[in-house]
Amino acid sequence: MATHFGDLPTVEQFLRFPECRPPLEFVGGRVIQKLSCGVVRSLLRIELATMLDGFARSRKVGRTFLGLRSTFGGGSLVPDVSYYSRGRLPKFKRGEEAVDVLVPPDIAAEISDTPR
């Protein structure tokens, strides 16, 4: 189960927290720490991202990311796998890292390694 840290008034305050592993998310005014990845979840994340990225890159239609933070709509999420279509990510120069992604992904996947 995810760890809840309590209420904060704004996403801006949350974004001042230092990054940690597993990552923290800001959802509905609450800070929640994601669960650590188990073996099955790690493998599924890699497989899904590899397949989706291979498809998207070969057609030059987008990119896939593992654990990329996206802040939008008053929340800040770190999906296991996210996909952004071409042109929706912030532009940055080669060698620079775009830290703040302020648009939701086109596709976001959360993978659970607990049976349901």
C-alpha positions as CSV (number, residue, x, y, z in Angstrom):
1,M,0.0,0.0,0.0
2,A,1.2,3.5,-0.8
3,T,2.3,5.8,2.1
4,H,0.3,8.9,2.7
5,F,2.1,12.0,4.0
6,G,-0.9,14.3,4.6
7,D,-2.3,17.4,3.2
8,L,-0.5,20.3,1.5
9,P,-2.2,23.4,0.3
10,T,-0.6,23.6,-3.2
11,V,1.2,21.6,-5.8
12,E,3.9,24.4,-5.8
13,Q,4.8,23.5,-2.2
14,F,4.9,19.9,-3.1
15,L,7.3,20.5,-6.0
16,R,9.8,22.0,-3.5
17,F,10.2,18.5,-1.9
18,P,13.5,16.8,-2.8
19,E,13.1,13.9,-5.3
20,C,13.2,10.5,-3.6
21,R,12.8,6.8,-4.5
22,P,10.2,5.5,-4.7
23,P,8.8,8.8,-6.0
24,L,6.2,11.0,-4.3
25,E,3.0,12.0,-6.1
26,F,0.6,14.9,-5.3
27,V,-3.0,13.7,-5.9
28,G,-6.1,15.5,-4.7
29,G,-4.1,17.7,-2.3
30,R,-2.4,14.7,-0.7
31,V,1.3,13.5,-0.9
32,I,1.5,9.8,-1.6
33,Q,4.6,7.7,-2.0
34,K,4.5,5.1,-4.7
35,L,5.4,1.5,-3.9
36,S,8.9,0.2,-4.8
37,C,9.0,-2.0,-7.9
38,G,9.1,-5.7,-7.5
39,V,10.6,-8.0,-10.1
40,V,7.4,-8.6,-12.0
41,R,6.4,-5.0,-12.1
42,S,10.0,-4.0,-13.2
43,L,9.9,-6.4,-16.1
44,L,6.4,-5.4,-17.2
45,R,7.4,-1.7,-17.2
46,I,10.4,-2.4,-19.3
47,E,8.5,-4.7,-21.7
48,L,5.6,-2.3,-22.2
49,A,7.9,0.7,-22.6
50,T,10.1,-1.1,-25.1
51,M,7.2,-2.3,-27.3
52,L,5.4,1.1,-27.2
53,D,8.6,3.1,-27.9
54,G,9.7,0.7,-30.7
55,F,6.4,1.3,-32.4
56,A,6.3,5.1,-31.8
57,R,10.0,5.7,-32.8
58,S,9.9,3.6,-35.9
59,R,7.0,5.8,-37.1
60,K,8.4,9.0,-35.6
61,V,5.1,9.7,-33.8
62,G,6.2,10.0,-30.2
63,R,8.3,8.8,-27.3
64,T,7.9,6.6,-24.2
65,F,9.3,7.2,-20.7
66,L,9.7,5.3,-17.5
67,G,8.9,7.2,-14.3
68,L,8.7,10.7,-15.9
69,R,7.1,13.3,-13.6
70,S,4.1,15.2,-15.1
71,T,2.6,18.1,-13.3
72,F,-0.8,19.4,-14.5
73,G,-4.3,20.1,-13.3
74,G,-3.2,20.8,-9.7
75,G,-1.5,17.4,-9.3
76,S,1.9,15.8,-10.0
77,L,2.1,12.2,-11.1
78,V,4.9,9.7,-11.9
79,P,3.3,7.0,-14.1
80,D,5.2,3.8,-14.5
81,V,5.1,4.2,-18.3
82,S,4.1,7.3,-20.1
83,Y,3.8,8.1,-23.8
84,Y,3.9,11.6,-25.4
85,S,3.0,12.1,-29.0
86,R,5.5,14.1,-31.1
87,G,5.5,17.8,-30.3
88,R,3.9,17.6,-26.8
89,L,7.0,17.6,-24.8
90,P,8.9,20.8,-23.9
91,K,11.8,21.5,-26.3
92,F,15.3,21.4,-24.9
93,K,18.8,21.5,-26.4
94,R,20.7,18.3,-26.8
95,G,22.5,17.5,-23.6
96,E,20.0,19.4,-21.4
97,E,17.4,17.7,-19.3
98,A,13.8,19.0,-19.4
99,V,12.8,18.7,-15.8
100,D,9.3,20.1,-15.7
101,V,6.7,18.4,-17.9
102,L,3.6,20.4,-17.5
103,V,1.2,18.5,-19.8
104,P,-0.4,15.1,-19.2
105,P,0.8,12.1,-21.2
106,D,-1.2,10.8,-24.1
107,I,-1.0,7.4,-22.4
108,A,-0.1,6.7,-18.8
109,A,0.2,3.1,-17.4
110,E,0.5,2.0,-13.8
111,I,1.6,-1.6,-13.4
112,S,0.8,-3.6,-10.2
113,D,2.8,-6.7,-9.3
114,T,0.1,-7.8,-6.8
115,P,-2.6,-10.2,-8.1
116,R,-6.1,-8.7,-8.3
